[in-house]
Amino acid sequence: MKRMLLICLLMAACGRGAPEPTVAQEFNPPLYPGESQATRALVNKWADHYDIPCSLLHRVIQRESDYRAGARNGPYWGMMQILPETARGIGFQGANANLLDADTNLEWGTKYLRGAWLLSYGDEAAAVGWYARGYYYEARNRCMLVATALRDREVRKHCPNGSAGL
């Protein structure tokens, strides 16, 4: 009996292969109006880098600029219509005009969008709303300023160091 159990356990262990390696997101619907193959590659790159759904990034780009890298609307710049002050708040150090470069704009806009995604608990529509209206105070109240990259430390007294709100 013990021998049979041992044989079954060994066979079961041999049948298990190595875990599947994780791969970049597969997001390859037809190109959206205004989108190019080069833009699709950049969207996929930054969505993977910041670990957000490609579909969310596309929603924001379509809403903000319809894939126009040189879009300007008042104080907002580029494909994701990010404020230069917001980009600087999360680490951008270039000239405002640099935000009209698609890769640069997607890098900083997607970094900011990641914070909205974290606050939305996986709800794309909520993430788009947080991105559009800003989320500093919500992140502060949830002790997520560090997690959302808005600050290098939490400012509320009840927040522990790090990202407790996740």
VEXRO-580592 format. One record per residue: residue number from 1; x, y, z of N, C-alpha, C in turn. Coordinates in steps of 0.001 Angstrom, whole numbers, plus 524288, in hexadecimal, padded with zeros to 5 digits. Each point is the difference from the previous one (the first is absolute). Layout:
# residues N
{NUM,{X,Y,Z},{X,Y,Z},{X,Y,Z}}
...
//
This chain:
# residues 166
{1,{80331,7FB57,80000},{7FCCF,804A9,80000},{80361,804EF,80000}}
{2,{803F0,80005,8037C},{80375,80483,8002D},{802FA,8008F,7FAE7}}
{3,{80172,7FB8F,7FDCF},{802E3,80013,7FB12},{7FCAC,8026F,7FBAC}}
{4,{7FB03,7FE8C,7FFC8},{7FC72,8020D,7FC06},{7FF45,805E6,800B6}}
{5,{7FF7A,801B8,804D9},{7FF70,80591,8011C},{804DF,80300,7FE51}}
{6,{80494,7FDD6,80120},{804E6,80277,7FE7A},{8006E,8006E,7FA11}}
{7,{7FE82,7FBEE,7FD39},{8002F,8000D,7FA42},{7FC4B,8042E,7FDE3}}
{8,{7FB51,8004E,80239},{7FC3C,803F6,7FE36},{80210,80587,800F0}}
{9,{80259,800E2,80489},{80226,80528,80127},{80470,80163,7FC52}}
{10,{80367,7FC3E,7FEE4},{80451,800FB,7FC63},{7FE09,8012F,7FA83}}
{11,{7FC13,7FD21,7FE46},{7FDD9,800EF,7FAC3},{7FD6F,80565,7FFB7}}
{12,{7FD49,8016D,8042C},{7FD80,80525,8000D},{80416,80450,7FFE5}}
{13,{80435,7FF48,802E3},{80423,803F7,80012},{802A6,80072,7FABA}}
{14,{800BE,7FBA6,7FD52},{80282,8001D,7FADC},{7FC84,8028C,7FBEB}}
{15,{7FAF9,7FFA2,800B9},{7FC64,80227,7FC2E},{7FF94,805E5,80034}}
{16,{801C6,80249,8042B},{7FFB7,805B1,8007C},{804BE,8026A,7FD7A}}
{17,{7FF22,80353,7FC39},{80447,802BF,7FD67},{8013F,80507,802D7}}
{18,{803A8,802B6,7FDE6},{80155,8051C,80221},{7FB71,803B5,7FF20}}
{19,{7FF54,803CE,80366},{7FBB4,803B3,7FF2F},{800BA,80302,7FAEF}}
{20,{7FB9B,80175,7FDC2},{8001B,80310,7FB2E},{802A7,80538,80107}}
{21,{803A6,80189,7FCB0},{8025B,80525,800CC},{7FC05,8043D,7FECF}}
{22,{80058,80442,802DB},{7FC76,80454,7FEE0},{8020B,802E3,7FB3C}}
{23,{7FC71,801B5,7FCCF},{8016D,802D5,7FB41},{7FD35,80535,7FFF8}}
{24,{801CE,8036B,7FCBB},{7FD8E,8051C,7FF72},{7FA54,7FF52,7FE52}}
{25,{7FCDB,803D4,8013C},{7FA7C,7FFCE,7FEB3},{7FF37,7FF5A,7FA24}}
{26,{7FC51,7FCB9,7FEA4},{7FE80,7FF7A,7FA8A},{7FB54,80398,7FF21}}
{27,{800D1,8042B,7FD4D},{7FBD0,803A7,7FEC8},{800CB,80193,7FA5F}}
{28,{7FD1F,7FD86,7FC91},{800F5,800EC,7FA7F},{7FAFC,8005D,7FCD5}}
{29,{7FC3F,80337,801AB},{7FB77,800D4,7FCA3},{801A3,80353,7FB57}}
{30,{7FC9A,800B0,7FC34},{8015C,80380,7FBA5},{80169,80568,8021D}}
{31,{8033B,802BE,7FD15},{80191,80541,801A5},{7FB36,80385,80078}}
{32,{8000F,80353,803E8},{7FBD2,803C6,800BD},{800C4,80489,7FC35}}
{33,{7FBD4,802E3,7FEB9},{800AC,8049B,7FCAB},{803FB,803B8,80272}}
{34,{803BA,801B1,7FCEB},{80412,80380,801DB},{804C8,7FD42,80228}}
{35,{7FF93,7FAF7,80117},{8045D,7FD0E,8023B},{8036B,7FDC2,7FBA7}}
{36,{8050E,7FFBC,800E4},{803AA,7FD93,7FC53},{8026D,7FB31,80291}}
{37,{802B9,7FCE3,7FCDB},{802C7,7FB78,8022D},{8040C,801C9,80401}}
{38,{802A9,80451,7FEDE},{803F8,801FE,8039F},{7FD7F,8019E,80530}}
{39,{7FB7A,8028A,7FFB4},{7FD4A,8018A,804C5},{7FE3F,7FB31,802FF}}
{40,{7FE02,7FC0D,7FD48},{7FE58,7FB2A,80296},{80486,7FD8E,802FA}}
{41,{80498,7FFFE,7FD95},{8049C,7FDC4,8029B},{8014E,80312,804F9}}
{42,{7FFA3,8052F,7FFBB},{80115,80335,804A1},{7FBE8,7FF1F,80445}}
{43,{7FB1E,7FFA4,7FE77},{7FBD1,7FF09,803CB},{800F4,7FACE,802BE}}
{44,{8012A,7FBF1,7FCFD},{800FA,7FAE4,80259},{804BE,8002D,80397}}
{45,{8041D,802B6,7FE51},{804C6,80066,80325},{7FEE2,8027D,8054F}}
{46,{7FD5E,80479,80005},{7FF2B,802C3,804EF},{7FBCF,7FD6E,80355}}
{47,{7FC10,7FDA8,7FDA3},{7FC1B,7FD1E,80310},{80297,7FB68,802C6}}
{48,{80363,7FD34,7FD3C},{802DB,7FBAD,80275},{803A0,80201,80445}}
{49,{802C7,80439,7FEEA},{803C1,80221,803C5},{7FD55,80187,8051F}}
{50,{7FB86,80279,7FFA2},{7FD41,801CA,804B0},{7FBB8,7FC3D,801C4}}
{51,{7FFA9,7FB87,7FD7F},{7FC7A,7FBCC,80196},{7FA4F,801CC,8005C}}
{52,{7FE34,80268,7FBC8},{7FA7D,8016E,7FF96},{7FDDF,7FD90,7FAFC}}
{53,{7FAEB,7FF54,7FF8F},{7FDCD,7FDC6,7FB37},{800CE,8039B,7FB4B}}
{54,{80174,7FDB7,7FBA3},{8007B,80309,7FB26},{7FAD2,8029D,7FEAC}}
{55,{7FBBD,7FD3D,800FD},{7FADD,8022A,7FEBC},{7FEFB,80509,80308}}
{56,{801D2,80049,804D7},{7FF60,804C8,80317},{80323,80475,7FDA2}}
{57,{804CA,7FEEA,7FE8E},{80344,80413,7FDB0},{7FD9A,801F7,7FAE8}}
{58,{7FDF8,7FC79,7FCCD},{7FD64,8019F,7FB28},{7FB3A,80369,8012C}}
{59,{7FCFC,7FE96,803FC},{7FB61,80322,80159},{80181,80599,80143}}
{60,{80420,8009E,8030D},{801A5,80543,80187},{801FD,80302,7FB46}}
{61,{80328,7FD83,7FCBD},{8021B,802AD,7FB5F},{7FB9A,801A0,7FC56}}
{62,{7FC40,7FC87,7FF1B},{7FB9D,80156,7FC96},{7FCE7,8048E,80248}}
{63,{7FF27,7FFE4,80502},{7FCFD,8041E,80295},{802D9,8053A,7FFD8}}
{64,{80517,7FFD8,800DC},{802F7,804D4,80095},{801B9,80270,7FAD6}}
{65,{80187,7FCBE,7FC1E},{80257,8025D,7FB4A},{7FF06,7FD1C,7FAE6}}
{66,{7FD71,7FB8F,80019},{7FF71,7FCD6,7FB3C},{8054D,7FEDC,7FD7D}}
{67,{803D9,7FECF,8033F},{8053C,7FE5D,7FE3B},{8032E,80464,7FD7F}}
{68,{7FEB5,804D2,80116},{802FB,80469,7FDDC},{8044E,8017F,803D7}}
{69,{804D1,7FEA9,7FEA0},{8046E,8010B,8037E},{800BC,805D4,800FA}}
{70,{7FED6,8033C,7FC2F},{800CD,8059F,80083},{7FB51,802F2,8021B}}
{71,{7FC38,7FD3E,80237},{7FB3F,8028C,801E8},{80138,803C9,8046F}}
{72,{7FD79,8047E,7FFCC},{8005F,803F6,80426},{7FA7F,801F0,80117}}
{73,{7FEB5,8006F,804EB},{7FAFF,8022E,80194},{800EC,802F8,80511}}
{74,{80058,8051B,7FFA4},{8012B,8031F,804A2},{80531,7FE52,80251}}
{75,{8000A,7FEAF,80506},{804F0,7FE91,80285},{80189,7FA47,7FF3F}}
{76,{7FCE4,7FCFF,7FD18},{800E2,7FA61,7FF70},{8031D,7FED2,7FB13}}
{77,{80377,7FC1A,8005D},{803B1,7FEED,7FBCF},{7FFDE,7FA52,7FE48}}
{78,{80029,7FF3E,7FADA},{80122,7FAF0,7FDB1},{7FB8A,7FC26,7FFCA}}
{79,{80176,7FB4C,7FE9A},{7FC46,7FBD7,7FF04},{7FC7C,7FEDD,804B0}}
{80,{8022C,80058,804AE},{7FCF2,7FEE5,804B1},{7FE41,804F4,802CB}}
{81,{80109,8048A,7FDA4},{7FE45,8050B,8021B},{8016C,80095,805C5}}
{82,{804F6,7FF2D,80124},{801E0,80074,80559},{801E1,8058F,8010B}}
{83,{7FF08,801D9,804A6},{80211,80510,801A8},{805DD,7FF73,800F5}}
{84,{80324,803A3,7FE1A},{80599,7FFB6,80127},{8011D,7FFD1,805E0}}
{85,{7FCEE,802CC,80320},{800C2,7FFF1,805AC},{7FEFE,7FA8F,8023A}}
{86,{7FC17,7FD53,7FDF0},{7FEEB,7FAAD,801C4},{80486,7FC6F,7FE8E}}
{87,{801DC,80076,7FB2B},{80469,7FCC4,7FE4A},{804D0,80113,8035E}}
{88,{800F8,804EB,80130},{80483,80153,80354},{7FF57,7FDC1,8057A}}
{89,{7FB3A,7FFE8,801DC},{7FEEF,7FDE6,80532},{80139,7FA3C,80088}}
{90,{8003C,7FD41,7FB96},{8013D,7FA68,80029},{80547,7FECC,7FD81}}
{91,{8032B,80410,7FF1D},{80565,7FF14,7FE63},{801CC,80230,7FAD2}}
{92,{7FC83,801F7,7FCBF},{80187,8023B,7FAF4},{80351,804DC,800E2}}
{93,{8044E,8007F,7FD03},{8037B,80477,800B8},{800FA,80319,7FB01}}
{94,{7FD65,7FEAF,7FBC9},{80103,8029C,7FB0C},{7FCD4,804F4,7FF44}}
{95,{800B2,8024E,7FB64},{7FCF3,80497,7FE7A},{7FA6C,7FE4C,7FEB8}}
{96,{7FC4F,80389,800AF},{7FA8C,7FEC3,7FEC9},{7FF6F,7FDB9,7FA8A}}
{97,{802C8,80239,7FC39},{7FF92,7FE3B,7FA94},{80185,7FA4A,7FF5C}}
{98,{8032E,7FDEF,8037D},{8016E,7FA74,7FFB5},{7FB44,7FC79,800BD}}
{99,{7FBF6,80201,8028A},{7FB47,7FCE5,800D2},{7FCD8,7FF5B,7FAFC}}
{100,{80195,802A7,7FBD2},{7FD78,7FF40,7FAEB},{80259,7FB63,7FD0E}}
{101,{80435,7FDCE,801F6},{8023A,7FB34,7FDD9},{7FCC1,7FB6D,8020F}}
{102,{7FE28,7FCA4,7FC7F},{7FC73,7FBC7,80189},{80253,7FC84,8043D}}
{103,{804E0,7FE63,7FF65},{80269,7FC79,803CB},{80071,8029C,8055A}}
{104,{801C0,804D5,80019},{8008B,802D9,804F2},{7FAB4,800C8,80290}}
{105,{7FC24,80196,7FCF9},{7FACE,800F0,8021F},{7FDA4,7FAF8,8021D}}
{106,{800A2,7FBBE,7FD1C},{7FDE6,7FB06,801D5},{802CF,7FE1C,804E7}}
{107,{8050D,800E8,80050},{802DA,7FE68,804B8},{7FDB6,8029B,804DC}}
{108,{7FF85,8052B,7FFD5},{7FE49,802D9,804A5},{7FA1D,7FFC1,800BE}}
{109,{7FD0D,8001B,7FBCD},{7FA56,7FF78,80078},{7FE76,7FAAA,80212}}
{110,{802B7,7FBEC,7FE3C},{7FEC7,7FAB9,801CE},{801A4,7FF46,805AE}}
{111,{80445,80265,80183},{80193,7FFBA,80584},{7FBBD,80264,8036C}}
{112,{7FDE0,8046E,7FE50},{7FBC8,8027C,802F2},{7FB04,7FCB0,7FFCA}}
{113,{7FEE4,7FDB7,7FB81},{7FB66,7FCAB,7FF6C},{8005A,7FB37,80387}}
{114,{804B2,7FDFE,800E5},{80099,7FB7E,80380},{7FDDB,8013E,8056F}}
{115,{800F9,804B6,801DE},{7FDDA,8017E,80515},{7FA10,7FFE6,7FFFE}}
{116,{7FDA8,801F6,7FBD4},{7FA4D,7FFDE,7FF84},{7FE0F,7FA61,7FFD8}}
{117,{802E5,7FC9C,7FD54},{7FEA2,7FA76,7FFA1},{8002D,7FD76,8056F}}
{118,{803FF,80135,80306},{80064,7FDCE,80547},{7FB76,801C6,8036D}}
{119,{7FE7F,804E6,7FF95},{7FBA9,8020A,80320},{7FABD,7FDD0,7FE4E}}
{120,{7FFA4,7FE2B,7FB2C},{7FAF6,7FE4C,7FDDF},{7FEB7,7FA52,8012E}}
{121,{80395,7FD31,8027C},{7FF28,7FA74,80133},{7FE9F,7FCD3,7FB26}}
{122,{80277,80133,7FBA0},{7FF3E,7FCED,7FB45},{7FB60,80191,7FCA6}}
{123,{7FD86,80444,80125},{7FB84,801E0,7FCF3},{801FB,80412,7FC19}}
{124,{7FFFF,7FE9C,7FAF4},{80224,80387,7FC09},{7FD22,80532,7FFC4}}
{125,{7FADC,7FFE2,80056},{7FD07,804EA,7FFBE},{80165,80386,8049B}}
{126,{8008D,7FDBD,80497},{80186,80318,80495},{80585,80226,7FF51}}
{127,{80382,7FCE6,7FDC7},{80561,801D0,7FF1F},{80016,8049E,7FC3F}}
{128,{7FCD8,7FFCA,7FBE3},{7FFAD,80464,7FC52},{7FE11,804DD,802E0}}
{129,{7FC2C,7FF5C,80365},{7FE02,80466,8030D},{8041E,80255,80398}}
{130,{802E9,7FCB2,802BF},{80429,801EE,80371},{80433,802C3,7FCD1}}
{131,{8015A,7FDD7,7FB7D},{803F7,80271,7FCAC},{7FE35,80577,7FE55}}
{132,{7FB17,8006D,7FE70},{7FDFF,804F1,7FDE9},{7FF85,8043B,8042C}}
{133,{7FE64,7FE8A,804AE},{7FF01,8040E,803ED},{8045B,80099,803FF}}
{134,{803C3,7FC73,7FFF3},{8043F,80038,803CE},{7FEA9,7FCD7,804D1}}
{135,{80408,7FE27,80298},{7FEF8,7FC7C,8045F},{8039C,800D2,804B3}}
{136,{802A4,8045A,8004F},{803A7,800D8,80455},{7FD5E,7FF42,80553}}
{137,{7FB99,8029B,800E1},{7FD87,7FFD2,80527},{7FDE6,7FA91,8013B}}
{138,{7FE06,7FD54,7FC20},{7FE2E,7FAA1,800D8},{80497,7FC7A,8016F}}
{139,{80450,8008B,7FD2E},{804A9,7FCE4,80138},{8020B,8015B,80570}}
{140,{7FFF9,804FD,80156},{801BC,801A2,80537},{7FC8C,7FD98,80435}}
{141,{7FAE0,8003E,7FF3F},{7FC64,7FDFA,803EE},{80053,7FA1A,80098}}
{142,{8017A,7FD49,7FBDE},{80088,7FA49,8003B},{80593,7FE44,80132}}
{143,{80365,803A1,80140},{80587,7FEC7,80119},{8028C,7FD5F,7FB49}}
{144,{7FEF2,80224,7FB5D},{80217,7FDBA,7FB30},{80344,803E3,7FCDB}}
{145,{801FC,8040D,80272},{80339,803C4,7FD26},{804FB,7FD78,7FDEF}}
{146,{80257,7FC98,80305},{804C4,7FD56,7FE47},{7FEAD,7FC19,7FBB0}}
{147,{7FBF5,7FCE8,800C5},{7FE84,7FC09,7FC1F},{7FEA1,80270,7FABE}}
{148,{7FDAF,804A1,80016},{7FE76,80299,7FB25},{80445,80380,7FDC9}}
{149,{80479,80029,80290},{8049E,802FE,7FE48},{7FF46,805E6,80070}}
{150,{7FC23,801B5,802F8},{7FF2A,8059B,80097},{803AF,80274,80400}}
{151,{801CE,7FCED,803B6},{803A7,801DC,80402},{803C5,7FB94,8014A}}
{152,{80450,80161,8027C},{803AE,7FBF1,8019E},{7FF04,7FE39,8059C}}
{153,{7FC1F,80265,8028C},{7FE63,7FE4E,80536},{7FA4E,80193,800C6}}
{154,{7FD6B,7FD5C,80397},{7FA9F,80160,80157},{8000D,804DD,8036D}}
{155,{7FBE4,80325,7FFC2},{7FFD6,804DB,802FF},{7FC1C,7FFD4,80484}}
{156,{7FC60,7FC6A,7FFE8},{7FC37,7FF94,80445},{8028B,7FD52,804AA}}
{157,{7FED7,801D0,804A4},{80271,7FDDD,804B5},{7FEA8,7FA45,800DE}}
{158,{7FB4D,7FE67,7FE8A},{7FE6B,7FA98,80101},{8022D,7FC29,7FBF9}}
{159,{80279,801EE,7FBE4},{80210,7FC91,7FBE7},{8055D,7FDE9,8018E}}
{160,{800C2,7FAEA,7FF8D},{80546,7FDF2,800D4},{8036F,80175,7FB5C}}
{161,{80517,7FF97,8009B},{80384,800E5,7FB8C},{7FEDE,7FBEF,7FBDB}}
{162,{80074,80176,7FB1C},{7FEFF,7FC59,7FBBC},{7FA97,800B9,7FDD6}}
{163,{7FDE0,7FBDB,7FDC6},{7FAF4,80045,7FD51},{7FC1D,7FC6E,802AC}}
{164,{7FDBB,801CB,80438},{7FC69,7FCD9,80310},{7FAAB,7FF69,7FD84}}
{165,{7FE80,8037C,7FC85},{7FAB8,7FFF1,7FDE5},{7FEE6,7FBC4,7FC0E}}
{166,{803EF,7FD0F,7FE61},{7FF10,7FC09,7FC00},{7FD4F,7FB46,80212}}
//
